[in-house]
Amino acid sequence: MDFIKITEQDSLYDKLETKGVGELISAIHTEDQKVTKAIKKVLPAIETLIEKVVNQLSHEGRLFYIGAGTSGRLGILDASECPPTFGTDPEKVIGLIAGGEKAVYKAVENAEDSTTQGWKDLEAYAVSSQDMVIGIAASGTTPYVVHALEACQKNNIPTGCICCNEGSPMAKVSNYPIEVIVGPEFVTGSSRMKAGSAQKMILNMITTASMIRLGHVKGNKMVDMQLNNAKLKKRAVHIVAEKLTVSLEMAEQLLQTHKSIRQAIKNHQPNG
């Protein structure tokens, strides 16, 4: 089968500049609804990838996301939210982007075209077969990502990917490919739209399901979240109070003593 970049195909809409705001956002909303339907079709592939992620993380491995542009930023976003949400070590889930940290805020010209830098960026973290590396690229052709995954496979490091074209070069160097086909973008080639939304939703699934399986959620509560602002501290008090059936005042005292929801619950002595 010939490789076709659906992400680059012409939009189903034209003469956008002649349309009013209401008409524009109605059409965008229509396209956005295609994202969840596309994801539903690949849930089995997502499940298989997550099972591998859980296995790697439960054996002292790490999860790496690697991408360029919007895809790279989405990986960094998901990785950066794991420590405050699930209490994980910042080095447990790591996001890498072509062009380095400055590329998070501003495009770095030609960074995504490097065929060697992706692997160098992974090597800087001493990536190994214990880890899992997931490439993110809407097109599935980004050299920075494709060649990094290829190098991973040569070094017996398990790989996955999230892309929006079928049969892409990136999928071919992924042990656990996810190909979520959302169709042409509303603005031709603007993959920050539907493709980006699909990637973000799948990333949410990967880390959330993985962290639940690894024990960072009890019931439906984030028992390992970091208590680093007033909103989260208030939420923590209510979690502890509900779990232990104690007053809010007692829950607050327990948190002040034990510094975490998990430890407050674990060390509570009802008759103490």
Secondary structure, 3 states (H helix, E strand, C coil): CCCCCHHHCCCCCCCHHHCCHHHHHHHHHHHHHHHHHHHHHCHHHHHHHHHHHHHHHHCCCCEEEEECHHHHHHHHHHHHCHHHHHCCCCCCEEEEECCCHHHHCCCCCCHHHCCCHHHHHHHCCCCCCCCEEEEECCCCCCHHHHHHHHHHHHCCCCEEEEECCCCCHHHHCCCEEEECCCCCCCCCCCCCCHHHHHHHHHHHHHHHHHHHHCCCEECCEECCCCCCCHHHHHHHHHHHHHHHCCCHHHHHHHHHHHCCHHHHHHCCCCCC
